[in-house]
Amino acid sequence: MEAVIIDVLEWLTGLGYVGIAIGLMLEVIPSEIVLAYGGYMIVLGRIEMLGAVLAGVVGGTLAQIFLYWLGSIGGRPFLEKYGKYLFINKHHLDLSESWFEKYGPGVIFGARFIPVVRHAISIPAGIAKMSLWKFTVYTAAAMIPWTILFLYLGMELGSNWMYIKEAAKPMMTPLICIICLAFVVYFVSRRFKKPPINE
């Protein structure tokens, strides 16, 4: 299986920046692996950091817009029936809908760093007909640090890029804690925000 992944990654990076974008759009291989391999390609001098970051942000954002569109057009019944082909099950949908209803549109940014809901959160945003412009801004803003982090780790690991998940664990735990704290602050501020005074 590892040999197949390497073959696919070599084919994608052979396409340059477009290949990285396609890899994140399809996400047949997890984005962190694609980006880590992209970091290794930077070390080898095949691509540049800036171009790789742009490709990662564009590809990752387009992938989420596609899920947003499925939620907007197909709704929950469609995703429950066909979501398995996108590696999204009923539990993912239930959890992401609960988060979206509880925390509002701001969850689109924070949830990108949380396992399980990271991909599925785009679906309730589409079902709720959230502003596509706002959705895209939140998603792209989250993809920037995500892309930079895994490209950097891939550069640090070099030829050991396949150990990206082990290398990322020490960083992901404090990052998730920070995101959760930000959720609390965001939620409390929404809860106690004073309504505008009518003049």
N, C-alpha and C positions, 0 to 999 in steps of 0.2 A: 504493500500500500504506500509506503514511504517513497518508493521508486516512482510510482505513478504521480504522487504529489510533486516530486522534484521535476518530473518531465513536464507537468502542466505549468509549474512556476517558471521553468526555463523558457517554455513557449510564450508565456505571457510577457515576461521581461524582455524577450526577444522583440516584442512589439513596442518596447520602450514605455513611455509614459502612458500611452493608450492602453497597453497591456495591464498596467497597474490599476487603471481606472476600471477596466473590464473585470479584473479579478475582484475588486470591491463591489462592483455592481451585481455580479452574479453570486458571489460569496459561496460558491461550491466548496471552496477552501476558506476557512475562517480568515477574516480580515487581518488579524494580528500576525498570522503566518505569512500572508501575502506581503504585508508591510515589512516584516522582519527580513524576508528574502530581498525585498526592495532595498533595505538598508545594506544588506550584503553586496548588492549590485552597485550601490554608491561607493562602497569601499573599493570595489574592483575598478571603479572609474567608468562604468558603463552608462550610468545616469547621474544627474545632479540632484542635490537635496531639494532645492526649491521646486524643480519640476515634479519630483516625486511627491512632495507635500501637496502641490496643487492637484495632481492626478488622484491622490488618495482622497482628498476632500471632495472633489467633484464626483468620483466614482461612488464613494460612500453616501453622499447626499442623494444622488440619483437613485440608488438602491432603496433608500427610505421613502423617497417621493413615490416610487412604484408601489410600495406597501401602503402608503397614504392613499394613493389612487384606488387600490383594491378595496380598502376600507370604505372610501367615499362612494365608489360605484357598486361594488358587490355587497357590502354590508357584512354583518356578522354571520348570517347563514352561509354565504359563499365561502368565507374563511374557515368556518367549521368543517365544511365539506372538502375543500381543496387545500387548506392550510398545511396539511401534512407534506405536500410537495414542496413547500417552502420552509420545512422544518419548524413549523409553528403549530402547536397543538392547542386544545381547549384550555388547558391550564395557563398557557402563555397568554391567551386572549383574556381569560378571567382576571389574571393578575394585572395585566397592562391596563385594562378598562378600569379596574379599581383604582390604580395609581392615577390615571388621567382624571377620573372623577374627583378624587380626593385632593390632588395637588394642582390641577388645572394645566393650562398650556405650558407653563414653565418646566413641567416634568419632562418635556421633550428633550431638553438639554441634559439634565442630570441623569436620566435613565439610560443614556447612551453608554454609561460607564458601569452599569449594573447588569450582571448576568441574568438570564431568563427573559427579562423585560426589554433588553437592549434593542432588539429588532421589532418585537411585537408592539411596542408603544406607538409606532407610527400608525397602526391600524385604527385604534379608537380615535386618534386625531382626525383621520379621514372620515370615520363614521360620524363624528361630531361636527364635521364640516368646518374644522378649524381653518383660519385664514392660511392659504397655501404659502403666501409670502412670509408670514410669521413662522410657519412650520419650517420653511426652507432656511430661514435665518438661524433659528434655534439649532437645527440639525447641522448646518455647516459650521456653526460656532463650536459645537461639540466635536465635530470631526477633526478640527484643526489640532487640538492637543492630543487626541487619540492617534492621529496619523504621525505627528511628530514624535510621540513617545515610542511607538513601535518601530519607526524607521531608525530612531536613535539606538534603541536596544539591538536592532538588527546589525547596525554598524559596530556596536560594541562587541557583539557576539562573533561577528565575522563568519567564518566557515561553520561555526556552531549555531547558526541561526535557528536550526530545528528545535533547539531547547528554549525557544522564546517563552513558552508558557511558564516554565520553571523560573526563568529570569524575571518575568513580569510580576510574579506573585508577591514579592516583597513590596513592590510599588503599588499594586492594585488595592491592597488592603487599606493603607492610609488614604488612598485616593477615594475609595468607596466611603470611608468614614467622613471625609471632608464633604463629599456630595450629600450624604445623609444629613449632615449638620446643616448644609445649605438648604436642603428640603425643609427642615424644621423651621429655620429662619423665614424662608419664603412662605411657608404655610401659615405661620403665626402672624406674619405681616399682612397676609391676605385676610386672615380671620378678624384681625382687629383694625383693619384699615377703615378710617372714618369715611362715611358717605359724603359726597360733595354738598356743600351748603347752597341751597337754592336762594338766589337773590330775588 
